[in-house]
Amino acid sequence: RWIKFEEKVEDGGERWSAPHVPALPLHSLFQLRTCLQKGTMLLDLDATSFKEIIDKVLSRQPEEAELQPALRERLAALLLLQPQHQTTKSLLQLLAELVVSPCRGRKPACPTRHPPSASSLGQYPYSHSLACGFCCFLSFFAGKAKRRSEPTTQLSKTPLKEQLRNRFKKKIPPGAEAAHVAVGEVEFLEKPFAAFIRLRRAVSLGSLAEVSLPSRFLFILLGPPKVKSYHEVGRAMATLLTDELFRRVARQAEHREDLIAGIEAFLDELIVLPPGKWDPSARIPPPSHLPSPRRRTAVDPLDQQPHGNGDMTAAGDRGSPGHPHSGEELERTGRLFGGLLRDIRRKAPWYGSDFSDALHPQCLSAVLYIYLATVTNAITFGGMLGDATANMQGVLESFLGTAFAGFVFCLFSGQPLTILSSTGPVLVFERLLFSFSQDHSLDYLEFRLWIGLWVAFFGVVLVATEASHLVQYFTRFTEEGFCALISLIFIYDSLKKMLSLADAFPINWQYRLDNVTSYSCICNLRRLFNPILTCLTTLHCPPLPSIQSPLTTLAGLSRTQCLDRGGHLLGTSCQYVPDVTLISFLLFGGTFLFCTALKRFRSSRYFPVGVRKLVSDFAVILAILASCAVDAVLGLETPKLLVPSELKPTNPARGWIVFPFGANPWWVCLVSALPAVLVTILIFMDQQITAVILNRREYKLQKGAGFHLDLLCVSLLMVATSVTGLPWYVSATVISLAHMESLRKESATSAPGEHPEFLGIREQRLTGLAVFTLMGVSIFMAPVLKHIPMPVLYGVFLHMGVMALNSIQLMDRVRLLLMPAKHQPDLAYLRHVPLRRVHLFTVIQLLCLALLWVLKSTTAAIIFPVMV
C-alpha cells in the first residue's frame, strides 16, 4: 500500500513493513507505458459499483484484444471475489488474538484465495496541487491457481465491519479518495489484459479497499504466468499515482496520449542507480523533508520561489531589504495614523477567533509554562530593581506591573503572542536615573513620571508618522544578533544564579566522615546570663544542674533563635550545611535535560502519536513536576520561590500614585524630555526587533502583524506604569519565542513514514490573558508556589535560552566552523555561497555579538539596542 511511501506485508503475513521510498526497475515503467498504449482506457466513466465497472471494461475492449465470452465471464468472476486485507490492529487486539490462539501457525499459502487487488488513498483538490499520497495492497496469483479451489466469497457492496474499525483510517487525511491497482498471473489467459479506468465521480466500491473511501482510479493487469513482471508493473503504477504531478495529469487527461505524456515527464525526472552499487533489497528510509512539487514545474515563475517551513532561503531571504512583511503591513499610507488604522482594520475581523482558537489542550500547557517563566523573570528583575532603586520598585511592583501591562497588551495589541517583561537596558536606565536623582536631590519617582510621559508622547508621534515602516530595513544580521544576545543573557543569568548558591549554601569541603565525633556547635549566651551552653543538634541535651528552671526552656535553640537572642555560635560544625548546592545543581541540570528530552519525544519511535504529542506539549510542566517531586522526597532546604503575600509598596515611603508636581522644581518636567529621547529609541528598537523576529515567514502566521498598534499599546502603558510607579515594560524576546514554540500546530494526520507537517502557530489572545491573570493572583497562591525550588525554574530559563539560540541560523553556521567539509549538512545556502564567505559572515557576526556583550556589561548598556 502507498499513501506517500511504500509499505509491504512482511513474509510472515502478520505485519506491515516500515514505510520506505519505492525502488522500481526501469523496465517496469516501460512495460507500464506499453500497457497504457495498448490496453483498455476508460476516462470519466459513469458507474456506481465495482461490478458495473468490470462489465463496462470487459465490454469495451479493443477489437484486437477482445476476449472470448467464456473468458470474460471467468475473468469477471475472478475480479469480483472478496480481497483479504491485512488490517492494522492495535496492541490490545494483537494480545487478545495471541491469548485466544497462542499456538496458531502460519496459514498455508493459497495463491487464489483473493483477487490481486491494490487500494490507493489520495486527496484531489481542484484548485491546487494534490497533497496526499496513495496506499496500495498487492497480492499475486501464482501459476498453480487452477489446481486449487477458488473461494466463493463475493465482493460486498457495503463496507465490512473490519473496514470501518480499521485503525489505518486515522492516517488518512479528511476528504481522501481511493485508487485501486489489481495485478496477477492467471493461467486461463493467453495474453495480458490491461485496463485503466478513471471515474467521473468518486464512488464507494464496497469492501474493495482496506478502508471505506470513495474511489476514482482503477488499474487492472492480469496475464499468463510466463511473464513474471506483473507485480513490478503494479508497483510502478501505484508509485506513479503517488506522484502529485502525475495525479494532476491523470485527473485532467482527455486522451490516452495525455497519460503517456505524463509518464514521459515522470521518466524525464527519473534518477537511475547503477546495478552493483547498491542492494536492491535495501529499503530506503523516507527523507525528513520532501521537495515541493512547485519546484518541479515551470508553469508559474512565482512557483520557483522557495516555500516551506525550515528552508533557510525561505526563512531568511526577505522579499525586500530584510523583512518578510514588507507589503501592506509596512507600507506608508501618507496619512496621520494611517498605519495604525490599517492595523486595526486588519486585526478586527480576527478578534473573535482570537478567543475561540484557544480552546485546545495545548493552550493549557502553554499557560502553565509561560506563567512559571514570567513569574521567575518578574522575581529576578524585581529583586534587581529593588537593589538599584532602594526598593522604590521591588518584587511586588514587578508582579503587579507585569500582570497589568501584560493583560492590557494581550487584550488590545496587534500581536497578542508577545509577552511583555522588564529588560536589561531598562534596568540599567533605572539604576542610572536613581543615582542621578540621589546626587542632585531630586525625587526619583516624580522625575521618572515625567520621563515616562515624554516617552509616551514620542511613541504616539512615531505611530502617527508611521515610523514602524523602518522595520523593513532590519536584516537577518540584525535579528540574529539581537536574538543571540538576549538568549545568551538568559543562559548566562541562569548559570550565574546557580553559581551564587555556593555563597549562600557553601560546600563543606573540610567535612570528613571519620571526624564526625569531634564536630559540635553550641550557642553561647554568656552576654545575657551566666555561661549557658545549648546544643543545636537534634539530640536532647541533658539540663545543666546549675541552670534554674526558667532557663531550662532554652535547651535546643535553633541557629535563628540563638542569634535573635544575642548569642553567637561556637564549635567546629557551626558552618556546616547539607549539600544544598549539589542537589540544586542536580535539579537545575535535570530539569533542563528533562525539558529537552520530553520536547523531542514528539519525534520518538515509542507510543502512539497522540501520546507523543501530549507529552511534548506538556514537556516543561512534566519536567517541573518531576523535579519538584524529587525535591520534596529528599526534603533538603533548597531555595524556594518566594512570592509577595501582602499588597503594599515595597518601600513604605512611597504610595501607589505618583504626583507630577510638588517634590521637584518646575523645570524638571521640561528637562525630562532629553533622557526620554534615549528611552524612546531604546523602547522602539527593543519592541520592533522582537516584533520582527516573532513575525518571521517561517512561523506561517495567518492573522497578520500589528507593528503600529503594538507600539501604541506599549507607549500608552508607559503612562499608566509611570503614574503608579511600576516598572516599564517592553516585548521580551526569549519568553515570546518560547510562547510561540509552545503553540506550534502540526497536521493531525500524516502518512506512514511522513513527518507531521508544520501548519503554523495557534494564534489567539487567551493564553497571554490567562498568564497575566495568574500573575495578578499569584500573591494569593504563595502557599502553593513556595514549594517550587528556584533551581528548577532556573533550569527552565536555561531551556528557553538554548531553544531560542538554536532557532537562529547563526548557530548552524557556527557549527559549520567546526565541521570538515565532507561532514557538513546539505544546507541551501551552501550550494550557492562559497564556504569562505559563509565563514567570513559568521565571524563578523560573532565579533559584533562579542562587542554587544561587552557593551551590555558596562553602564553604556542603555544604548545597546541602538548599537544593534
N, C-alpha and C positions, 0 to 999 in steps of 0.2 A: 504494500500500500504506500501511497505518497500523500502528503499534504504539501510540504516543501522539500522533504528529503525522503529517501527510500528506506523502508523497513521490510524485513523479510521474516517469515516464520522459520525459526531455527529447526535443525534436523529433528529434534525431539518432538516438534509439533505442539509444544505447550506454551511457547512464549514468543513475543516479537523481539527482533534484534534491536540493537541500538540504532538510532537514525544515522544515516550516512549519505554522503554525496554519491549519486549513482554513477558507476563507471560502465560505459557502453562499448561494445565492439563497433568499430566504424562500419563494418559490413552490415550490421543490423539496421542502420539508418538508411543505407542504400536499398536494402530489401523492403524497408517500410515505404520508401518513396515509390518503389515498383508496385507495391500492393495498392497504394492510393491511386496510382496511374491506371491500373488495370482492373481494380476491384469495383464493387458497387459503392456508389456515393449518393446519399440522400441528404440534401440540405433543406432545412426548415420543414421537416416532416411533421405533419399533424397526426398525433397519436396520443392515446391516453393510457395505454397499458403495454407491458412488455410483449405480450402475445400479439397485439396488433402491430407492434414494431417489427417483430420477426416475420409475420405474414407478409407485410409490405416489402421487407427487404428481400425475401425469397421470391416474391412475385415480380420484382423489378430488376432482375439480374440482366447483365448484358447478354446478347444472344450467343456470343462465342463462349460464355462461361455459364450458360444456363444449365441447371441440374435437372435430372430426371424427377418426375413427381414422387417416386418412391424415396429417392434420396432426400428430396425436400422435406417430406413428412418425417423421415428419420432424423434429419438434422434439426427440424423444429422441435421434435420431442426431446432431443438431447439438450438444446439450449434452454428449454423451459423447465428443466429439472432444478430442484432447490439446491442452491450452493450451501456449503458448510463453511461458516465463518469462524475465524479464530478471534473470539470476543476478548475484550480487555476486561480482566476481573480484578477486584480489589484483593488486598491481602487476606481479609477475613473470608472471602469466598474461596480462595485457594486453600486456606487452612481447613475450612469446612469440608471441601472435597477430599482433602487428604485424610481427614478423620473418618469420613464415610467409607472411602475405598482406599485404605492405606496400601494395599498390595496390587493396585491397578497397574498393569504394564502397558506398553505401547500397543495401540491397536494395529492389526495388520494393515498394510497399505492397500488401498483399493483405488487404482487409478481412475475408475469410472464412478466413484461414489458421488461426485458432484461435478457440475459443468465447469469448464475453465472460465471463471469469471474474475473480473477485477473491478473494483469500485474506486472512484476518484472524487475527491471533495474539493470544491473550489468556489470562489466568490466572483461574481461577474457584474461589477458596477458598469453602467453605460458611459459615465462621464469621465472616468479616469482609468489609469492602469489597474489591472487586477492584482489584488494584494495577496490572496491566499493560494496555497498550492493544492495538490491532489493527493489522494490516498488510494493505492491500488492493491488488490488482493488477487494474486495469480495462482492458479492451480493448473496442472498439466495432465493431459490424457496420454497414457502410455500405450504402446502398441498392442498390449495384451488385453485391451478392453473387451475384445469380442469373446474372450474365454470366461468373462465374469458376468454375473447377472447384474443388470443395471438397476439402480434404485428407482423406486416408483414414486417417491415424494415429488410432487409438482411445486412449482414456484407459487408462493402465496400472493394474492392480490393485495393483502393488507400487511402492514409491518408486524413482524413477530415480536413476542414478548422480550426475547433476547436483544432485539434491535433497540427497543425503547429503553431498556435498562443498561445498555452498553455505556460504560464509563468513558469510552473513547470520544463520545459526543462532546464532552467538556473541552476537548482540544480544538473543536471546530468553531470557527467564528460565526456570529449570527448572520443570517442571510446567505449561507453557503449553499452551493449546488453540487450535485454528484455527476461523475462521468464513469463509465464502465468499460473495461477492456477485457475481452474474453479470447484466450488463445489456447491451443492444444492440438494434440495428434488424434486423428480419428481414422480408423482403418477402412471404413466403408467409403471414404472419399479417395478419388484417384488424383485429383489436383486441388491445390489450395483454394479455399473460399474466403474472401476478404470483403469487408463492408465497413464503411464509415458513415455514421448517422449523426445528424445534428437536429434536434427537435426545435420546432418553432417556439414552443413554450415548455419550460421545465415542468415535469410532472413526476409524481412519486411512482416508483415501479415496484411497489410492494416490498417483498423480502429480498430483493436482488442485492442491495447494498448492505454493508455491515451495520450502518446506522440509517435511520429513516430520514432521507433527504430528497428533495426534488432533483431529478436528473435531466441533463441536456445532451451530453455527448455519449456515444457508444462506438466501440471499435471491436470487430469480430475477425479473428483469423484462425481458421481450422484447416487442416490438411493431412495428407498421408504421413506415416511415420518416417518415410525415407528422407524427409527434410527435417533437420534437427535444430533449426534456428527460430522456431515459433516463440519460444519463451523470451529470447533476446529481442525479437521484434516487438513483442508486447511490452517489454520494459522500455524499449525506445519510444513507443507510442505514449506510454504513461509519463515518461520523462519530458517529452515534448509538451504534453498537456500541463505539466507543472511550470513550464516556462511562460512567464507573463506575456511576452511579446508574441509567442506563437498562439497563445489562447486568444489574444486580441485578433490575430489574423483568422483563427478558426471561427470566431463569433461573427466576423464581418465578411467572410468569404462568400462569394456568389457563384463561383465556378470551381471546378477541380483544379484549374491552373493556379488559383489563389492559394490553395493549401500547399501545392508543390512549391510555389514561390516562398511560402513560409518556411518549409523545410530547407530550401536553399539558403535562406537568410540564417537559419539556425546553423547550417553546415559552415557558413562563412565565418561564424564566430567560434567554431569548434577548435579546441586545442587537443592535439594528439600526443599521448605519452608513448614513447618508443618501447617496443617489447624488449624484455630483458633488463630494463632499467627500474622496473618496479614490479611488485607482486600483484597480479590481477585479483587475487582473492582477498587482498587487504582492503579494509573498509576505510574510506577517507572520512574523518570526522567533520561535522558541519563547521564552517567558519563562524567566528564571533560576529562579524559584520558582513552583510551581503551588499554588493554594489547596487545602486539604484537603477531600475530599468530605463530611467530617463537618460542616463549617460550612454546607453546603448543605441539611442535613436538620435537622429539629427533633424527631426521634423521641426522643432522649435528651438531657436537659439537660446531662449530662456531656459530650456531644459538642460543646457550644457553647464549652467551654474551649479555649483555644489550644493547639495541638500543633504540633510540627515544629521542626527544628533551625534555629537562626539567627533565629527570630522574636523580636523584642525583648520582647514580652509573655511569651512562653513562657520566655525566658531569664531574665527579671528579675523578673517579678511572682510572688512566692512565695505559696504557699498559706497560710502562717502568717506571723508577724511577721518574715519575711526569709529563711527557708531552705527549699529545696525538699524536704529530707528531714526535715520536721517530724513525720513519722508515727512508725513503730515505732522507727527508729534513734535518735531523740532523746527518746522518751517515758520518763518516770521510772517505774521499777518499784516504788520504795519500799523496796527491799532493798539491803543492802550488796553491792556489786559486781554488782548486778542488770544494769546496762547492759553491763558487761564480759562477763558470761556470755552475754548475748544476742548480743553481737558475735561471740563465739567460735562459738556455735551457727549464726549466720548465715554465717560465712565458712568453717567447716569443710567443708561439702559441696563447696565450690568449690576446695579446696586442690589436689586432683589436677589439675584443669583449669588451675590457675594455671601449671602447667609444660607441659602438652600444648598449650595455646593459644599458646605462644611458638614453636612450630615453623613459622615463616614467615620468608621472607627480609627482610620489613620489620623484624623484630626485630633482625637483624644491623646494619642501618643505624642503628637507634636506639641500640644498644650503643656503636658507634663514636662517634656524635655526642655522646651524653651523657658517655661516658668522657673525651673531649677537653675538654668543657666543665667536667667535675668536676675534672680534673687542673689546668686553668688556675685554677679557683676555689681549689683547695687550695694551689697555689703562691702565689697572691695573698694569701690570708688567712694562710697560714703565714709569709710574709715580714713581714706587718704584725704578727702575733702575736710574732714574734721581736724586732722592734724595740720592741714595747710591754712585753715581759717579760724583756728581757736574754737572749734565746734559751732561756728555760726551756721555752718551746714554740716550735718552729720549723717549717720546711718538712717535715722528716721526721716529726715528731709529727703534723702536719696530714695527711700521707699515710696514716700508719698508723691514725690515729683515724677518718678518713673511710672507709677500707676496712673497718675492724672494725665501726664503728657502722652504716654503711650496709648491710653484709651481714646483720647480725643483724636490723636493722629490716625489710629486704625479706623475710627468711625468716619472721618471726613477726607482722608488722603487719597491720592491717585494711585498709589501702590501700597495697599494695606499689608502686604507681606513684609514690609520694612519694620524692623524693631528699633525703637529709639533707646539711646543709652548715653550716659556721660562718656566722654572720650579723653584720651591723654592730653591733646593740645588744650582742651577746655580746662582741664585740671591745672596745667601749667599756667594758664592765664589767671585763673582764680588765685593761685599762690602768689603770682607777681602783683596782682591787684590788691590783695590783702596786705602784702608787705608795703606797697606804695601808700596805702591808706594809713597804716600804722606810722610810717615815717613822717607823714605830713598831717597827722592829727585829723584825718577825715573819717567820717562814718562809712564803714565798708559797705554795708547793705544798701545805703542810700546812693552812694556812688555807683554801685553795681546796678541799681534800679535804672538810673539814667542811661547807663551804657546799654542795658537791655532794651530800653525804649528806642534808643537811636538805632540799634541793630534791627529791631522790628521794622522801623521806618525805612531803613535802607533795603531791607529784604522785600518789602512791598514795592519799592521803587524798581528793584530788579525784576520782580514779577510783572509789573506794569510795562516795563520796556522789553520784556521777553528775552532777558539776558540768558535764560537757560538754553537758548539755541547754541551757545558756545560749547555745550556738552558734545556736540557732534565732532569737535576737534580733539576730543580725548582719544588717544590711540591705545592700542594694546600695551604699548610700553608703559603708559601712564597707569592704566588699570592694573596691570600685573605688579608694578612697583608698589602701588598703594595697598593692594590686597596682600601681597607678600609681607609688607612691613607690619600691617595690622595682625596678620596670622602669626608672625614671629613674636610680636608683643604678647599675644595670648600664650604662646608656648613658653616664652621667657618668664612671664609673670607667674604661670602655674609652677614652673620649676623653682623660681625664686621663693615663692610662698612655702613650698615644701622644704627647701633648704633652711628657711628661717625657723622651722620646727626644731632644728638641732640646738638653737639657742634657748627656746622655751622649754624643751624637754631634752637636755643634754644626754648623749650616750655615755653610759658609765664604763669608760674604758678601763678603770682601775679595779673594777669588781672582779674578785676571784672566788670561785665557789669553795675552794679549800679553806678560805679565811672567813667563812661565814660566822664562826663562833666569836670572832673578835669585833664584829660590826655591832654598833649600838648608836642610839640617838636619844637624847634626853632634853627636856625643856627646863631651862634654868630660870626660875622666878626669884632669884636672890635679891633683886632690886626691891621687891614688894614685901617679901616675908623673910623669915629665916630660910636658909638654903633648903629649897624643896626640889627634888628631882622627880620628874614624872615621866614614865615610859610613854613613848609614842608608837610602840609596836602594838600589834593586835593582841598580844598576851596581856593578861591581867596581872599587874604588878601588886605584890602584897603591900598593904598600907604600912607606912613607916610608924614606929612606935611613938616618935616624938611629935607627930602631927595630930592636932586636935580634930575632933570630929567635923567642925565646919569646913576644914581644909581637905578632908579626905575625898570630897566630891571632885577635886581637881585631878584625880588619877585618870589616865587615859586621854589626856587632852590631845586634840589633833594639832597639826602644824599651824593651821589658821588660827585656832583658838589660842595657842601659845603666843603667837605673835600679836594677836589682838590684845592680850593681857599684859603686854610689855615685856614678855620673856624673850629669850633667844635660845637657839638650838646648839647643843653640844654633842659631839660624837663623830665617829668615822663614817657613818652611813646616812648622815643628815642630808647630803646632797644626792642621794640615790633616788632615781625614779625608774619605773619599769621602762622597757624599751618601746616607749610610745612612738618614737621617731621611726623605728624599724617597722612596726606594724602600720604606721601611717604611710610609709613609702610602699609597703605591700598593697595596701588598699588603693593607693594612688595608681600604681602600675597595673594592678589587677583590674581596676575599673576601666582604665584606658584600653587594655588588651581585650577585655570582655566586650566593651562597646564596639571595638573594631571587628572582633570575630563575629558578633551577632549581626552587625550591619552587612557583613559579607555572607551571612547564612542564606540570603535570598538566592544566591547562585550555587548553593551547596547541592550535592547529589542525594542528600538524605531527606526523608519525609516528603509528603505531598506538597504541591505548590502553595496551597492555602496556608499550611502550617509555616512554611518558609517565609512567606510574605508577612504573616502576623508577627513572627519572631523578629524579623528585620525591622518592621515598623516600630515595635516596642523595644528595640535593642537597648537604647540608653536607659529606659525605665527599668528593664530587667537587670541591667548591669548595676544600677544604683541600688535596687532592692537586694540583690545578691550581696553586694559589698556591705550594705547596712546590716544584713543578717549575720555576716561573718564578724563584723564589729560587735554586734550585740552578744553573740555567742562567746567571744573572747573576753568581753567585759572590761577592756582596758580604757583608761580615761583619755581617749583621743580627743582632739579639739573638735567641738561640735558647732553646728550652725546656730548662731545666736541672733534672734530677731527681736527688734524693739517691741516691748509689750505695753507701752504707755503712749498716748497721743499728746505729747508735749514737746516743745522745742528742745533740741539737744543742749543748747546754751540758754539758761534761764533769763539771760539779759535781753533776749530778743523776743518779738512776738511773731504772729503769723502773717501780719500785714506790714509792709514796709512803706512808710510815708515819704513822698518825694521831697518835702521841704522841712526845714527845722534844724537838722543836725549839721549840715554843711553850708558853706557860703553859696550865694545865688549863682555865681558864675560856674559852679561845678556842672550844672546842667548843660552848659554850652561846651565846656572843655571835654565833657564825656564823649562828644562826637568823634574826637580823634582816636581814642582806643577802640571806639565802636566800629570804625572803618576796618581796623585789623581783625576784629572778631567777625565782622560780616564776611570778609574774604575767607576766614577760617571756616565759618559755617557753610558758606556757599560751596567751597571746594569739597569739604568733607561730605556734605549731603549729596552733591551731584555726582561725585566719583562713585560713591556707594550705589546711587541710583543707576548709573551706567552699568555697573557690574551685575546688579540684580536683573536688569532688563536685557541681558545678552540674548542673542538669537538662539543659542543652543538650549535655552530653558523653554522655548516654544510657548511663550505666554500668549494668550488669546485675547485678553481684555484690554491690552494696551497699557502704556505708561502714563504718568501724570507729573512730569517734571515741574511744571509751573505750579500746579496745585500742591504738590508736596512741599515746595519751597515756601509757599504762602502759609501752610499749616505750621511749619517749623518757625516761621517769623512771628506769627500771632501767638504761638506758645511761648515765645521769648517774653512777651508782655506779661502773661499770666505767671510764669515762673519767677520773673524779676520782682513783681509786686508781692508775691508770697515768700520771697527769699528762698525758693527751691532751686536746685541745680539746673543748669541749661542742658538741653538735650538735642542730639542730632543722630542721624542714622548710624547704627552700629554694624559695620561690615560683616564681621565674622558671625555674630549671632543671627543676623538677617540671612546670611548664606546657609547657616545651619537650619534656620526655619524653612527655607525653600527646599533644602535637601530632604527634610523630614516629610515634605508634602509631595514628593515625586509620584507621578501616576505612570503606571505601566499597563500594557494590554492585558486584559483578563484572560484571554485565550492565546495560546501560542502553539504552533505546530511542533511535533516531537523533534527535538534537536535544534529548534529555533529559540534564541534568547528573547525574552519578553521585550516588546518594543516600548521605548520611552515615549510617552504621549504628551508630557508637559508637567506643569505644576498645578496642584489643586488651588486655584486662585479664589480666595474668599477672605472675609474680614473676621470671622467668628473666632478663629484660633488666637489672633492677636488680642481681640477684646477679652477673651477668656483669660489669657496670660496676665494682662494688666489688671483685670478684676481680681484675680487671685493675689497679685502683688498688693492690692489695696487691703485685702482682708488677711494678709499674712500676719499682721500684728495679733490677730485673734487665733492664729494657728501655731503660735510659738511653742505650746506644749508638745505638738507633733513634730515640728521642724527641728526641735533641739536634739532629736535622735539621729539626725543625718550628719555623719562626720565630714568635716571640711576637706580632708584629703580625697574623699570620694568626689566631691564637686570640683576640686582642682583637676582630678583625672578627666572629668567631663570637659573642663576647659581645654586641657591638652588635646583631647579628641577633636574638639571643634577647631582648634588651631591647625592641627595636622590635616583634617579633612579639607579645610579652606585652602591650605597651602598646596595640597595635591590636586585641587581643582583648576589650577592655572597651568598654562603651557610652559611657564618658566621652569617648573620642576622637571618636566620631561627633557628640556634642553640642558638642564644641569646634569641629569643622569647621562646624557649623551657625552658629556665631557669625560666621564669615567669609563665609557664603553669602547672597546675596539670596534672598528667599523663593521666587521663581519657579524657582530652580535647586536648591532643597533636595530631597533624595530623599523618596520616599513612605514614611516610617517609620511604624510602627503607632502609636507614642505621639504623633506629631504630629497624628493625626486626632482625638485625644481630649483633649489637654492644650494649653492656649493657649501660643503660642510664647514669650511673655514669661516665663511661668512656667518653661518649659524652660530659657531663658537664665538666669533667676534661680537655679535649682537648679545649673546648670553653674558659674556664677560663684562661688557659695558653696562648691562642691566644690573649685574651683581655689584659692580663698583658704585653705581648710583644708589643701590639699595644700602650698601655699607655707609655711604655718605649720609643718607637719610637716618640711618640708625644712630650714627654719631651725633647728628643734629638733634634728634629727638631726646638724646640723653643729656642735653645741656639746657640751659634756660632759654635758648633760642628755639625750643621745640614748638613754640606757638606759631612759627611761620612755616612749619614743615609741610602743611598742605599746599602752600604756595610753591614750595620747592618741588613738590611732586609734579 
